[in-house]
């Protein structure tokens, strides 16, 4: 083993009952898998949520109208604003005449009525409410036009190169399009927000208006009730776009994201996504090769500290997406920083773990201090000298 500076260099090599690496590591599962899956929709995409591995694709880059699936981006910006502290769930929003008058799917918001943000978000997620979409767009950006600019900025930030938004609802309008891959990208980003699931799991509910009038709503994504593990999704339909759906399902440690565009009917879109999910869960698995919730089996030397060694943890888990029952040899190297000197604060970066397969790096994760270590005092140094004094 090689000793580098003040840190012990450790090489870990082991065999896992795992298989092919994924899109996160520039790997396509389709390259090593014979796909026996038939999808009727015009365009489709299936991927692993954690690693972004593509499992199935069909016309995934074709630019098509996506109807109300564009509300995924509307919701993503809402949750972004909440995370930034610019918006809260209990904030009241006054409904403009413009938003109250939106056509298509709606929850019939009252002009000049006050609704809390949480109720408006619920209306978008569950009922695909166009009026609630425009109300949130106006609250966040002042107008739907300004909000659409933000939608396109976010799309560019996420690398959605085959997407242009023209409105925040998905109502038919010239120049608005996306593709199955881009929809999967933005929906996966929405899935990063845990609060989203509080709304996406709702099957039926009620929207209460200021005058105590009530509007009953039901989730447009039927898979949350009829497909095991499905807890989120967004439907869409217009004559131009056909029947669309993006949804996610989780079983054990694996979450899948599926998208279909332009199915011929509602039954077909739900059937296609269900078939893709079945294929993914039947043929693949997701395993953790580096955990983040317990100390790593390695130590780091600390110079000038009250303790000589430091326990460490991975900053985040490192996963591999696998074809079931396949085997691969995975080598993990610890690459330390040049020197670790006290004082050390818990959470400080002290190195990087890099995973290799056949000499090619397939992933990495930062290594952090799992404890704080104070610097030695003058008396600690004197004590060390006395204890090490040779007579």
Secondary structure as UniProt FT lines:
FT   STRAND          3..4
FT   TURN            5..6
FT   STRAND          7..8
FT   STRAND          11..16
FT   HELIX           23..25
FT   HELIX           29..32
FT   STRAND          43..48
FT   TURN            49..51
FT   STRAND          54..58
FT   TURN            60..61
FT   HELIX           67..70
FT   HELIX           71..84
FT   TURN            89..90
FT   STRAND          92..94
FT   HELIX           97..100
FT   TURN            111..112
FT   STRAND          114..116
FT   HELIX           117..127
FT   HELIX           130..141
FT   HELIX           144..157
FT   TURN            158..159
FT   TURN            161..162
FT   TURN            174..175
FT   STRAND          177..178
FT   HELIX           180..191
FT   TURN            194..195
FT   HELIX           196..200
FT   STRAND          204..208
FT   TURN            210..211
FT   STRAND          214..218
FT   HELIX           223..226
FT   TURN            228..229
FT   STRAND          230..238
FT   TURN            239..241
FT   STRAND          242..251
FT   TURN            252..253
FT   STRAND          254..263
FT   HELIX           266..283
FT   STRAND          284..290
FT   STRAND          299..301
FT   STRAND          309..314
FT   STRAND          318..323
FT   TURN            324..325
FT   STRAND          328..336
FT   TURN            346..347
FT   STRAND          349..357
FT   TURN            358..359
FT   STRAND          360..369
FT   HELIX           378..387
//
